[in-house]
Amino acid sequence: MTLAASSRSGIGASKRWTSSLHVAAAWVYIASTFAALVAFLALTPDGIVEPAQTLAGWLVGGGVAALAVGTVVRGLERLLDCETD
């Protein structure tokens, strides 16, 4: 029996797994970007590349602020969902 003639049922990941992998990949990308920015800030001497250090610092601060706002919004959505039930 050739591969093309074989049944394909049960092969492959379910939609739930593939969607969760996309979310996990996004979080890994965000975490690695933060790690790279923090490493850049930690490893470069002060004043050598000051504009780049400033940009990296603002990006790290903005990213942390965005995560904090997202967490608060998700918490408020959960609270509203609990109140409507």
HUSUL-V996440 format. One record per residue. N is the residue number from 1. SS is DSSP state (~ for helix, > for strand, _ for the rest). D_LAST is the distance of its C-alpha to the last C-alpha in whole Angstrom. Layout:
n=(N/N)
ss=(SS/SS)
d_last=(D_LAST/D_LAST)
This chain:
n=(1/2/3/4/5/6/7/8/9/10/11/12/13/14/15/16/17/18/19/20/21/22/23/24/25/26/27/28/29/30/31/32/33/34/35/36/37/38/39/40/41/42/43/44/45/46/47/48/49/50/51/52/53/54/55/56/57/58/59/60/61/62/63/64/65/66/67/68/69/70/71/72/73/74/75/76/77/78/79/80/81/82/83/84/85)
ss=(_/_/_/_/_/_/_/_/_/_/_/_/_/_/~/~/~/~/~/~/~/~/~/~/~/~/~/~/~/~/~/~/~/~/~/~/~/~/~/~/~/~/~/_/_/_/_/_/_/~/~/~/~/~/~/~/~/~/~/~/~/~/~/~/~/~/~/~/~/~/~/~/~/~/~/~/~/~/~/~/~/~/~/~/_)
d_last=(55/54/51/50/51/48/45/42/39/37/39/37/34/30/28/26/29/30/27/27/31/31/28/30/33/32/31/34/36/34/35/39/39/38/40/43/43/43/46/48/47/48/51/53/55/54/56/57/54/53/51/50/48/47/45/44/43/41/39/38/37/35/33/32/31/29/27/26/25/23/22/20/19/17/16/15/13/11/10/9/7/5/6/4/0)
